[in-house]
Amino acid sequence: MTVNLEGDLDAAGFMGDPEIRNGFQAIRFGVVFDTDATPEACRHFMDAVEAACPLVDMLKLGIDVELNQVEIV
């Protein structure tokens, strides 16, 4: 199985343009299977993975991010 990722990122966002989101505007992925399974079985597998994937959940619904500690040693 190979996973391909691509996304749309406007560099002006992280360069300080307040009109542009500071991050990806969209992320797309595709999956290539090397298997004897049917296309339907592969689609069913991917539906199950997508439904249970914590990264997909985080990207779709967002998550609180906080700086927990800054340490100087």
ZICORKA-V853068 format. One record per backbone hydrogen bond with DSSP energy under -1.0 kcal/mol. CO is the residue of the C=O (numbers start at 1). NH is the residue of the N-H. E is the energy in kcal/mol with one decimal. If there is no record, write none. Layout:
co->CO nh->NH e->E
co->CO nh->NH e->E
This chain:
co->2 nh->32 e->-2.8
co->4 nh->30 e->-2.3
co->6 nh->28 e->-3.5
co->8 nh->25 e->-3.0
co->10 nh->13 e->-2.0
co->12 nh->17 e->-2.6
co->13 nh->16 e->-1.1
co->17 nh->20 e->-1.4
co->21 nh->23 e->-1.7
co->26 nh->8 e->-2.4
co->28 nh->6 e->-2.4
co->30 nh->4 e->-2.9
co->32 nh->2 e->-2.5
co->38 nh->42 e->-2.2
co->39 nh->43 e->-2.5
co->40 nh->44 e->-2.4
co->41 nh->45 e->-2.4
co->42 nh->46 e->-2.5
co->43 nh->47 e->-2.4
co->44 nh->48 e->-2.1
co->45 nh->49 e->-2.5
co->46 nh->50 e->-2.9
co->47 nh->51 e->-2.0
co->48 nh->52 e->-1.4
co->49 nh->53 e->-1.3
co->53 nh->57 e->-2.1
co->54 nh->58 e->-2.3
co->55 nh->59 e->-2.5
co->56 nh->60 e->-2.6
co->57 nh->61 e->-2.6
co->58 nh->62 e->-1.9
